[in-house]
Amino acid sequence: MELSIIRATEDKSCLNDIDRLNIEAFPDNERVPTKKLLQFAKDGGELVAFYDKNEFIGFSYFKIGMGLTYICFLAVDRSKRCMGYGRAILELMEKTFPDNNLVLEIEPLDEKDAPNYHQRVRRDRFYKSCGFSDSGYKSAYMGLVFEVYYKGEDFDISTFYALLDSMRGGKFQPKVYKS
């Protein structure tokens, strides 16, 4: 495995791969259009594609600041799942930003009647096996609720909230509260 990162703001050749996976991996109510993610990247975020040699593996949109790498979106191509790429991507992000805690959100497990409940359980197990912990907080925005997970030093809610504040705009008005 030889993962590399391509920044979409510098090399737009990866945008078709990112767009295809974005549509496949995220439900309509959670998806941000790729063009919008690219605009967010130009305004201070990062939209990247991951490749193994020349083969597209996945993408991520994240925001860096205040000692955090906030992974807003992360998806691995369906044909590459369960092959160790998700873990390798997270490890690459840790190595790329060694001084930052990683923060991400997953759908809550308390909704047992959710149509993708088993997928939620697998996602929870995966992130915990990669060293992530439940922060004890939830985030809510655009009618959605997520569990906040982190990896690194102790989770500092005020720092995470300050990073979210720097991203506020339009429909993105997150609220963070104790679980």
Secondary structure, 3 states (H helix, E strand, C coil): CCEEEEECCCCHHHHHHHHHHHHHHCCCCCCCCHHHHHHHHHCCCEEEEEEECCEEEEEEEEEEECCEEEEEEEEECHHHCCCCHHHHHHHHHHHHCCCCEEEEEECCCCCCCCCCHHHHHHHHHHHHHCCCEEEEEEEEECCEEEEEEEECCCCCHHHHHHHHHHHCECCECCEEEEC
